[in-house]
Amino acid sequence: MIKKTTCAFVAGAVMAISAQSAAAEELTVAYFLEWPMPMMAAKASGAYDEALGMKVNWVSFETGTAMSAAMASGDVQIALSQGVPPFVVAASGGQDIQVVDVAVSYSDNDNCVVHADLEIDKETAGELAGKKVAVPLGTAAHYGFLRQMNHFGIDVASLQVVDMAPPEGAAALSQKAVDFACGYGGGLARMKEYGNVLLTGDEKEELGILVFDVTSSPASFIAENGDIVSKFLKVTADANAEWNANPSDEMLAVIAEQAGMDLDAAKAAIETMKFPSVEDQLSDGWLGANAATFMKGVADVFVEAGSIDSALDSYEDAVNIGPLQAASEM
């Protein structure tokens, strides 16, 4: 199902190498609206521009697959908070991109919601067979959907899967155009107004369904602009550390405004997010070892589901901890 979506940006991967400028004068960064993160306070204050000594352009996207396409075309140099599954899809297809940090972990902020009228929960999930579902293909929500269906013994081939970004999926669920929908962020919050989740974040983690986003960038850009990437990651890490130490109302207000959300919605969303410290990110539990292993697991699930043609033998080369190590010493 993903093949149509991915072929265009994978085909552009080779051209992207020449598209990246050797010496960047401006930086274009992809991010999500309705996805409140501490880095948005740094974005608002101009901390990134100041630290990098250049203009940073911020462009919002609705899916991580679109972020991959923008990096392949050379339009975007860094994607902040790209889901692991869309990253894996791109890397598996030959796009030379790398993970440079763990942006956020959010098991409760990515899920599938079944319309309340069906009265289906985890005990009766088998009744979803044959139903219609909205899923943003190639994203973290898609991976979680596949893993949950596998857990409940539901043949995905029996479902009518419609590719929809979370906001559209929420609208379709509200109109009963679909029976259930999967998504994240503001889209998921709206989905929950019309139904219930099958598994909680903790229940998903117990099944090994991790949900985290990364900061990613074309390998060629990192190789040519390592200092820029390190400084960028340092600003992000400082914002995360400030939020983790003191999640103030003042900082939340700025984050909410930057995310295009009202205060209550932003507070509810960010409370389900965890922002690992640089030390934790560099540990074996994350980028030191587990991230590449997890990516291989995601890729294998997508291959089995027929979503991508093949997986890489290893994703170790898709993780580059050099810039983050340098940032930790700044």
N, C-alpha and C positions, 0 to 999 in steps of 0.2 A: 504493500500500500504506500510506503514512503517513497518508493523508487522515483515516481514522477516529481515529488517534492525535492528530492536531493540531487537528482542528476544535473540540474542546471548549475548549482553552486559547486558541486564536485568537479564538473568540467572546467570551471573557472579557476580551480586551485593553482594550476601551473602558471597561468597568466598573473596570478596575484603576486608571485615571487618578484616579477619585474615591476609590478605596480607599486610595491612598497618603496618609498624613497629612502635612500641611504642615510640622509640626515634630515630628520623630521623637524619642521618649523612650526607646525600645528599638529595637535593630536585630536583624533575623533574617536569618541568612546560610546559604545552601545550600552544602554541600560533599559530597565523596565519601569514604566509608571505603575502605580498601584502596588508597588513592591518596596515598602519603607525600610531603608537601611541607613545605618549611621553615616556612611560615606556621603549621603545626600546633604548632611550638614556641612561637610567639607566642600562639597560642590557649590553650595550656596555662598559660602564665605570666600570662595576664590582660592582656597588652600592649594588645590591642584595646580592652578595656573602659576601661583607664587612659587611652589616647590619645583616645578618643572621649568619655569622661566619661559613659558610659551602659552599660547591660547589653547584651551581645551574645549572642544566642541562636543556637546552631549546630544545624542540622538536616541530617541526612545523606540523600542521595538515591542512587538506583541509575543514573539516566540524566539526561542534559542536557535531554531533552524534558520530564521531570517537573519539572525546575527552571524551565523556561519556564512551565509551567502554574501553579506556585506563585507566580511573579512576576506572572502575569496576574491571579491571584485576590487579590493583595495580601498573601498570607501571607509572602512572602519579599521583602526589599528588595535584596539583593545575592546573586548566584550566583558562587561562587569556583571556577574551573576548569570552566566550562561548555564543552563542545566547540563548535567553530566551526559544524559542520553543524546541530546542534539550534538554535543561535542563529539561523542563516540561515533555517531552516525557519520559526521563529517570526516573524522580521522580515519574511520574504516573505509571510507570511499576514496581515500588518497589525499585529502586536504591536509597540508602540512601546518597544523596548528598545535599549540601546546598549552597546557594548564600551568598557570604561574602562582595561583593561590586558591584557597578555599574561601569563597565569598560568604556563604551562609549555609547552615544546616537547618532543615525545616520539615521534619516528618509530619507535623500536623497542618502544614500549610500547602499541602499538595495531596489531593485525594479524589475519590469518585463519590458522587452523590446520586442516590436513587430517589426518584420522585415519590413523595409521601403517599400519593394515592395507591401505589403498588403494594405498600406495606411489606416490603422485602427488607430483611436485615441479614446479618451474617449467618444466622441459623437457617434461613430460607433462600440464601443467595443463588442456589441452583435454579430458581425460578427465573433468573435473568436470561437463561438460554433462549435465543431467538429474538431478544429485544433489540432496540435501537439505541446506540450510545454515541455521544459526542466526545471526541478525543482529539487533542492537538497532537498530531502525529509527529514522531521523532523527538518528543520532549520528555522531561522527567515524568510528566503525568502519563504519557504513553507507556513508559517502562513500568510505572507503578500499576497501571491498568492491566498490562500483560501478566505481571507477577500475581496480582490479586485474582485474576480470572484463573490462572494456573492453580493457585491455592484452593479456590473454590471448585475446581474441576469443571470449569465452563469452557467449552470449545469456542475459541474466538471466531472460528469460521462460521459458527451458528449465529453470530451477532451481525447486525447491520451497523458497521462502524463508519461514522461521518467525521471527516477532518474539520475541526472547528477550534479556533482560538478560545480560551476560557470565557471572555465576555460574551461571545456568540453562543457558546455552549450553555451558558447560564440563561441567556434569552430563550434558547430553544427548549430548555428544561422548564422554564416558567410557562411556556406556551404548550407544553406537553408534546412538542414536536419530536422529542426524544424521551426515552424511558429513564435513562440515567446519563450523567455527564461527568467528565473528569477534567480537573484543572487546578489552578493555583492562584494565590493572591486575591485581588478584588473579585475576579471571576468566580473563584471557589466560594468566597464569602456570600456572593449572591446566590450561588447554587444551593447553599445550605438553607436559604430562606424557603426553598420549595421541597426539600427532602432531607435525607439522612445519609451519613457515611456508613460504609460497611465495616471498616476497621479503623481504629484510632491510630494515631502516630506511634504510640508505644507498641500496639499490637503489630503494626507493620515492621517496626524495628526488630521485634522478636522473630519475625520471619526472614530477617536479613534484607528487608526492603529499605535501604537507606535513601534519603532524599537530600541532596546537597547541590549547590551551584558552585561554579568556579569562575575565576577570572582567566580569560584565555586570550591568546594573541597569535598571529602568524609567526611561525618559527623564524622566518627570514627577518621580520621586524625586530624580534627579540635579539637575534644575533647582531643586528646592526645598531640597535638602540637599547642595549641592556641597562644603561644608566637611567634612561628615561623610564623604563618599566619598573626598575627598583624604586625610584623616587615616587612613582605613582602608587606602588604597593605600600610604601611607607606612609603616605598620607591616609590611605584606606585603613591601614593597621592602627594608626593613631586615633582615627575616628572611632573604630571598633573598640579600642581600649578605653576611650573616654566614655562611650555608651555603656560598656560592661561595668565600669567602675561607678558611674553615676548617670543612670537613665533619667535625666531631668525632664521636667515638663517643657522647659524652654527649648531643649534640643529636639524633643519630640515634635513640637510645634513646627520647627523648621523642616524636619524630615517629612512630616505630613504634607506641608505645603509643596515641597519639592516632588513628592510622590503623587500629587494631585488627588489627595484623599482628605476626608474630614478627620478631625482629631480622634474620635472614637474608633473609626475604622482602622486608622493607622496604628493606634494603641493595641487593638485586638490582634492585628496581623503581626506586629513586631514582637508581641509577647510569645508567639509560637516559633520565633526564630532564635537561633544560637549563632554567635559570631566567634569562632575559635581564635585563640591567640596565635601569634606567629609561631611561638614555641610549640603549641599543639599541632599546628599545621605541618610543621617540619618533622613531626614525630612519625614513627612507623604506623600509628593508627590512622594517619591521614596521608599526606603526600610522600612521606618517607618510604612507604611500602604499600599500604592498603588501597590507595586510590587507583593505582594501575591495575591491581588485582580486581577491584570492583568494576572498573571499566571493561575488563575482559569479560566479566560476568554479564554485564549489560549487553555487550556486543553479541555474546553467545545466545542470549535470550532473543535478541532482535533477529539473528540469523534463523533460529528455530521457528520464529513466528513468520518468517518470510519477508520481514520488513527491510532487511539489507541482504546483499548477496553473500558477503563473507566478512569475517572478523580478522583483525590482525593477530599474529601469533602472540604478541605481547604489546602492552600499551605503556611500557616503561619510558620509551622515547617520547611519548606524548605528554610527559610530566617533566617540567623544567624548574627545579627548585633554586637554581642559581640566583635569579633576581630577588627572590624572597629572602634567601640567606644574606644577600648583600643589603637588603632593606633592614634586616634585623640588626645589622652592625652600624646603621646610620644614626 
